[in-house]
Amino acid sequence: MMKKPKIKISLIDQKGHMGCHRGHQIGDTFDFDTERGNLCPMAMHVAFPYIDILRYGGKLPSQPDGSIVFCCPDVDVINVFKIEVVEEKD
């Protein structure tokens, strides 16, 4: 059985005119396995399909480094997140 890769979610930008209702700020990072409960549920709802694809070996048209960028669905906030597969060292 293949081990699932670690996933890191980072807040990289904000496009909306209001602050995040959950208090997230640019630079915040979350380990999907241990900290996903700390991420806004609306953002997690958008992130999960991308995470699922990356965790099971799928690829999407994405950033040159293989990461995925997505926005939270709150039009007043529009936090921009980046999802990356973290390569574990042996």
N, C-alpha and C positions, 0 to 999 in steps of 0.2 A: 504494500500500500504506500502510495506516494505521500510524503509529509506536505501539509499545506504550507505555503510560504507566509511569512509575516507580512502584514499590511500596515502601512503608516498613512494616516490622514492628516494633512496640514492645512491650516487656514492661510492662504497666500495673498488675498486681496478682498476688498469690500467695495462694492459699486453703488449701494443704496445710500439714502440720505439719513437713515436712522441707525443707531447702534444696535448690536445684536441683542435680542430679548433674552438670550441664554448667557450673555456676557462673554461670548467668544471674541478674541482679538487676533489680529494678524500676527502670525508667529506661533499660535497654539498648535500643538501636535497631539495626536491620539494614536495609541496602539490599538488596532481593531480588536485583538484578542482580549486585552486586559482593561481597556479604557473606553470601549464603545458606548457604555452607559453614560459617559460624560458628554458625549456629542449630542447636539440638538436633535431630537427625534425627527423633525422635518428634514434636516440635512441627511440624517442616516437613511431615511426612506429613499432619498434620491441616490445616495451612495451605494446602497446594498447591491443592486444589480451589477454595477461595475466591479465591486469587490468580489462578488460571486464568480464573475467571468475570469478575473485575474487569478483568483485562488485555485481555480480548476484548470489552469493552463491556457485559457482563451486569450485572444488578442483583440484589440479594438483599434480603429484609427485613433491615434493619440499623439501625444507629445513625442518628439524624437527619442526620448529616453524610456519610452514604454509606459509612462505614467498616464493618468487620466485626470482631467480637470473638469469640475462640475460646480454648479451654483446651488445654493439653498433656494427653495421656492418662495421665500418671503420677499416680495417685490420692494418693500421698504428697506430691507437690509441687504439682500443680494451678496451674501458672503461667498467667496470663491475658494473652493477647496481643491487640493491635489491629493490623489491617491497613488501611492507608490508601493511596489513590491520591495521588501527589504531582504537583500541577500544576506543570509546567515553565514558567518565564517565557521569553518570546521573546528 
